[in-house]
Amino acid sequence: MASLKHIQAPPGSMGGRFESPAVTTVSTALTDIIELEVNGGPLELTFEVANAAGSATLNGFAVLVKTHEGGSWQTYVNSWASIGADYPVKWVTTTTPALVAASGTGAARIDMGPFRHIKLQASVAATSATVTVRGTVATR
C-alpha cells in the first residue's frame, strides 16, 4: 500500500510538497510508491525519482489518477518518449523516471487535470530497487 499524502492546491496556490517514505522497495511489477490526495486543479506535478546505491535500474514508472472518491485508477502517463504541447509530460531529464540506475536520479514535470488522487508507481526488470520520490503539486 502506498503512503497517502494530503495536499491542498486551491486555485492560484503553489500547492504543496511531498516525499515518499525513505525506504520504498519496488519489484518487477509496478509497485505503489506514494499516493497524493489533491484538492484543486488543473495541476502541475513536478517530481524527482532517486534510486539507491546497489539497486536495480528502474524499467517502468507510471502516474495513475482518480477523478473522484471511489473512482477507479486510470493510467495517466507510463511512456516517457513523447514530450510536447499536446502531451502531458512538459519536460523530463535525460534520464527519464523510468530508467533511473542505481545511485541515479530522473525528474519530470507533468500537466494534470483536476484529479482527486494521484499515484506514482515504479518497477525493475529483475531483483529490486529502493527508491524515493519527492516533488510538488501546484495549480496551473
N, C-alpha and C positions, 0 to 999 in steps of 0.2 A: 504494500500500500504506500502510495506517495505521501510525503509530508504535505499538509494543507496549509497554505499561507493566505490570509485575507488581505487584499489590497484595495483601498479606496481610490478611485480615479474619476472623480466627478468632472464634468466639462470644464476645460480651462486649467486643470490642475496638472502638476508634474507627476501625479500618481504616487507610486511607492517602489521601494527597493525590495528585492527578495534574494535569498540564498538557500540552496538546498542543504540538507544535513551534511555534516563534514564527511561522513562515510556513506556513500550510496554505491553499492556494488551492482553492476549491470552484467547480464549474461547474454547468451546467444539469441534469446528472444527479446524483443523490445521490452524494456523494464522501466516502470514509472520512476522518475527522479523527484519531481515536485509537481504539485497541483496548486494553481493560483485561483482564488475566488476573487473576481474583479467586479467592481460596480462602476459602470460608465463606458463610454465609447463614442466614436470609434477610437481604437487604441493603437499604440505603437509599443511593441515588445522588443527590447534590446537586451541581449544576454551574451555571456561568455561561458564556454564549457572548458573545464580544466580536467585533464586526465592524470592520475597519479603515476609516479615513477614505478616501473615494474608492471604496469597494467598492459593488457592487450590493446591494440589500436581499435578505436570505435569503427564500426562499419554501417551504422544506422543512427539517425537522430530524427525524431518526429515531434511535431507540435500538434496536439489534438485540442478540440474545443467543444464546449456545450453552449447552446444558445439560451437555455433556461434551466432552472432547477428541475430535476427529474428527467431531463433530456438525455439522449444517448451521446456518447463520444463520437466525434467525426474527425477524420484526419484533415488537418488544415495545410500543413507542409510536411512532406517527407522526401522531397527531391530538392537538392541544393544546386542543381545545374542551371536552372533558369532564374535570372535576376533581371528586374526591369520594371518599367512603368505599369504594365498590366499584371504583374506577378507580385504576390505579397512580400517576397523577400526583396528588400530595398538595397542592402549591402551585406556582404559576407567577407570574412578574412580569407586569405589564400588557402589556409587550412580550414575547410568547412567544418561545422559542428559534427558532421557525420564521419569525419576522417581524422579525428584527433588521436595522435600517437601518444605513447607513454611520455610523461613529463611535458606534454604539449597543451596548447590552448587553441580554440577556434571561437569565432564570435559572429553574430548576425543581428540585423535589425529587420523586423517584420511589421508591415501594416496589418492591423487586425480590425475586424468589425466589432460591433457592440456585444461581445460574448460575455457569458456569465462565469464560465470556468475555462482555464487554460491548463493543459497538462503537457509536460515535457518528458520524453522518453528517449532512451539510448540503447544500443546493442553492440555486441562484438561478434567477430566471426568464430572465435574459439576462446576457451577459458573464460576470463572475466576481467573487468576493469573497475577501478574505483574513481568515480567522477564527482565533481562539484559543479553546480550551475549557479551563477549569480547574475543579476541584472536589474532592469527597471521596467515598469509598465507606466505609460503616460498617455494622456489623451492627445489626439492629433488635432 
